[in-house]
Amino acid sequence: MSTAFDLLYSETEEELRSAVRALLADRCAPADVLARAETGRPHDPGLWHTLAAGIGTAGLLVPEKLGGQGAGHREAAVVLEELGRAVAPVPYLTSAVLATEILLGCDTPEAAELLRELASGRLVCVPALPLTQAPGAPLPAAVRDTGGGILTGTVTSVADAVAADALLVLADTGLYAVPAGEVSLTERVPLDLTRPLATVTLDGAAGTRLADPATARAAVAGALLSGAGLLASEQLGLAQWCLTETVRHVRGRHQFNRPVGSFQALKHRLARLWLDVASARAAARAAADALATGAPDAPLTVAVAQAYCSGVAVRAAEECVQLHGGIGMTWEHPAHLHLKRAKTAALALGTAGHHHALVADFAELPSP
């Protein structure tokens, strides 16, 4: 039996969107994002504190009994849409979604205490997993417990590790919470300067055990599924910004004494992009709703959303750069920030090809 998805935004979700958009308009202008990215320290602690604690977005997925908002994936998806529009340099996907989902799957007192800290916005916690780790793919076993929770190993391409107060480390004996001071970080130069990457090295790092190996792997697998589904909403927001800004530009830009947007060829390109973005919204909203309701076919819906939305975000960003003409190629214009985020997000939590293969498996179709 097929699942009926609710693709419309509720009044509460629209109010949340308005609050987040107003904050980002005031504190996360493109010039500010670019200026921070150029320093090599893109994260804005003040912005994160207001977003996470002031508005309460860090605890959307956390139950009220643990100090959270007791909301769900639909609300978190709205936040990610707005963060995608602004290419906001905050660790929301890694901390408020991935790490939170992992801890929710542990069901231990230690995990509950961490969840309280995350929901309050006092703690940033990220999973020590490669950004490219995909749902449905084998989990890495790069970290081992040498005894008593003393961990040794290396994990590459960990997103937002430089902003973390603690890391969730999947080891051979289970899941561990490791303070950031216990690990060594080697920062890498990422394509997307707003989502920094680092290699995490554990050399005798002491961690607190949160779950046994079976529970830990199940929790990580569930978090990767949720993360991939909600990443589609970030990609949707990015694509919507690119479309809106491109339409605004071609309507105001004149050549041969007429708006550039009046030329038939550009109309066709923008009309196709509008259809792509509208379809991406349906796919992303379906994924968020499936995760929120625990639909049986949520893995299929998430795979469809990721397989489609990653490509739409890249196409929208490319069109934004190209149709802005010469100004779109400059460092000062924010189009390149959106293109780099779109390109990086297309690899995060599984490529489109990986998710196409998952769709084929779930739907019992021949693989592409």
N, C-alpha and C positions, 0 to 999 in steps of 0.2 A: 504494500500500500504506500502511495506517495505521501509525503509530508506537506501540509499547507503552511507556508511561511508567512509571517507578518512582516512585510517589507516597509511599512510606513513608520515614520517617527512619531513617538508619543509626545504629548505636551511637556512632560518632564524631561525627555531627551532634548527637545528644542530649547528648553530653559538652560539645561546644562551646556548645550552648544553655545548659547549666547554668552554665558559666563566665561567659558574657556576662550571664545573668540575675542571677547573684549579684553581679557588679560593679555592674550598674545599680541593684539593690536597695540597695546600700550607698552609691553615689555619685550616684544620679540619682533621688532621691525626687521626687514631684510638687511638693512645696513648694520644693525646691531649684531645679527647672526653672523654676517660676514666678518665683522671686526673681531668678534670673539674667536671665530674659526681661524683667523690669521695668527692669533696668539698661540695656537696649539692647545688651548684650554677652552674648548667650545662650551662646556657646561656652565650654566648660570645658576649657582646655588640659590640665589634669591628668587629667581623665577620658579625653580623647582619647589622651593618651600611653599610659595604661594599656591602653585598649582596642586601640589600634593596634599598640603595640610590646610591651606586657606580655603580652597574650593572643595577639598576632600576627595580628589580623584584617585589618590594612591590606594584608598580603601574600597573602591567600588566593587571589587570581586571578593572582599573579605566580609564574612558574616558579622552582623551587629554584635553578637556575643563576644567577638574578638576585637571589638573596637572599630570595625569597618562600617561601610555604608549599607552593606547587605543588598547591593544592587545586582548587576549582572553584566554579561558580555555585550548586550545591546548598548548599555550606557558607556562601557569602556570603548566600544567601537566608535561612538560619537566623539569621544575625547581624541581618539587616534585620528579620526578624520581631520579635526582641527589642527592637530600637531603636524599632520602631513601637509596641510595647506601652508603652514608657516615654516615648514622644515625646522621645527623647533629642536634645539639641541638639549633635550632632556631624556633621562633614562627611563621613560615610561614603559616602553615595550619590554625592556629587559627586566626592570624591577617590579613595576605594578602589574605586569601580566605574567611573564615567564616565571620569575622567581616566586611570585605569589601563588601561581597555579601549582608549582612544584611543592611548596610548603602545605598547601591545602590537601595535597595527596598523601602527605606523610602521617597526619593524625597522631602526633606525639606532643607531649607538653613542651618540649624544646621548640618544635615547629610552631606551636601556637604562640609562644612568647615572641618569636621572630615576626610572626604575622601581625601581632599587636604593634610592634615597632614600625613595620612597613606601613601599616594602615595609618599611623599617626604622622607619617612623613618624616620621622626622626632618623630613619635608617634607609639607606640605599643598598639593596642586595641584588646581585646579578648572578645568573648561573655560569659556572666556568665550563662553557660549551662553545664550540666554534659557531660563529654567526650563521654559517652555512649548514649547520646540522638540521636535517629535514625530518619531519614526522614520517614514520614508516621505514626509515633507514636504520641500519645497525648503530647502536650507541657506542661511542668510543670507550676504550678501557685503558686510557693513558696514565691514570693515577692509581697508585697502589698504597695500601695501608701497611706500613712496616711494623705495626704493632702499637696498640694503645691509642689509635687515632692519629698517629704521626704519619703524614702523607708525603709521598714523593712522586713527582711526575711533571709533565709539561702539557699545557693546553694552548693551542694557537687560536688566533683570530677571535678573542673574547671581546664582545661589544660592551662598551661602557664600563670596563673594569677600572679605568682610571677614576671614575666617579664613585666607585663602590666603597661602602664601609665594611661589607662582608661578601663572601662568595659562597655559592652552593657548589660543592665539589662532588662529583660522582666518582666514587672509588670502587675497588673490587670488593670491599666489605660493606658498602652501603653509601648513603648520602651524608655529607658532612658540611657543617657551617664553619667557614674559616675566616677569621678576621683579616681584613685587607693588609694589616701590618705583618702578617705571617707569610705573605707571598711576595715574590719578586715580579715586577711588571716591566716588560720591554715594549715600549710603545712602537706601533707601526704607523706608516704613512698611508692612511686609507684614501680611497677615491672620494668617499663622502666625509668631508671634514667635520660634519656635525654629528657623526656617530663614530667616535674613535674606537680603534681596535688595539689590542695588546696581546702579547704572549704572556701567559701566566705560568710561572715556574714555582713549584712547591718543592722545597728541599728541607724535609723535616718539619713541615708546617703542622701545627697542632690544630685539630678541628674537633667540633662537637658533633657526635653522631646523631643524626635525625631519623634515619630509617634503615632497615635491612636492605640487602641488595635487590630482592624481588620488588618490595614496595617502592624503593627508590627508582628503579627502572620504569615501573608502571607510572609513577608520578611524573617523571621526566617526559615519558611518551605522551601523557595527557597534556602536559604544559606545551609541548611542541605543537600538538594539534591545535590548541587554543591560540597559541601565538601566531601560527600560520593563518588561521581564520581571521584574527583581528588585524594582522598586517595588511590584509586586503583592504580594510577600511582606511588605513594610513595611505595606501596607494591610491585609493579612491579620492581622498581629500587632496592629495598632490595633483592628480589628474584634473580635478575640478578647478583648482587654482590656475593651472596652466591654460585650460580652456578659457576661463573667464578673463584672464589677463591678455591672452592673445586676441580675443574678440574685441576687448577694449582698445587694444593697440591698433588693430587694423581698421577700426571704425574712425579713429582720430588721425591716423597717418594718411597723408594725401600724396598722390602722384598723378601727373597729368590733369591736375585740377579736379580730382575726384578721390573719394576715400579708397584706400587700398582694398578694404574689405568688400567693395562693390564689384571687384573683378570676379568673374564666374568661377575661375579655377580655384580661387581661395575660398569662395563660398562652399564649393564641393568638399574641399579638404576639411573645413570647419564643421560642415554638416555631418560628415562621416565621424569626425572626432566627437561631436555631441552624442551621436548614437552609441559610440564606444563607451563614453563615460556613463550614459544612462544605463547601458547593459552592465557595466562594472558596478554601478550602485545596486542593481538588483542582486548581482552575485554576492557582493560584500554584505549586504543586509541579510540575505538568506543564510550566509555562513554565521553571522552574529546571532541571528535568531535561533539557528539550529544548535549552537553552543549554549545559548541561554536556556533553551528548553530541554536540552539533553536528548535531542532527536536521534533515533537509531541510525539514520543515514547522515549524521553530522560529519563523519570522515569523508564521505563522498562530496558533500556540499562544500566543505572546506577545500578539498582538492580542486573542485571546479572553480571556486573563487580565486584561489591562488594561481591556477593555470591561466586564468583570463585577466585578472586585475594587474598582474605584474607587467604583462605586455602592454596593456592600455596605459599604464603610468609612464612607461618608457616612450611610447608613441606620442603621448600628450606633451611630455617634456621636450622631445625632439622637435615637434611641431612648434612649440613655444619658442625655442631658440631660433629655428629657421624663419618663422614668420615675423619675428621681431627684426629681422634683417641684421644690419651691422651692430646695432646696440645689443642685440641678443648674444653676440659673441664676446662682449666685454666682461671684464671681471667685476665691474661695479653693478651690473644688472643681476638680479637674483635668479635668472633663468638657469644658470649653470648649477646653482645649488640644488634646484629641483631635479635637474637632469642627473646629477651625481647621486642624489638620494634614490631616484627611480632605478638607476642602474644597479646600485648596491642592494636595494630591496628586492630586485629581481633574482638575486642570488641568495638572499637571506631565507633561512628556514625552508630551503628546497627550491630548486630552479623550476621553471615552468615545465620543462621536460620531465622532471621527477614527478610533478603533480599530474601531468598528463598520463604517465604510467600508472599512478595510483587510481586515477579515474577509470582507466581501462580495467584494472584489477577489481575495483569495487563494483563496477557495472558488468563485470564478466564479458568484456569485449576484447578483441585482439589488440595487443599493445601497438602503439603507433610506431 
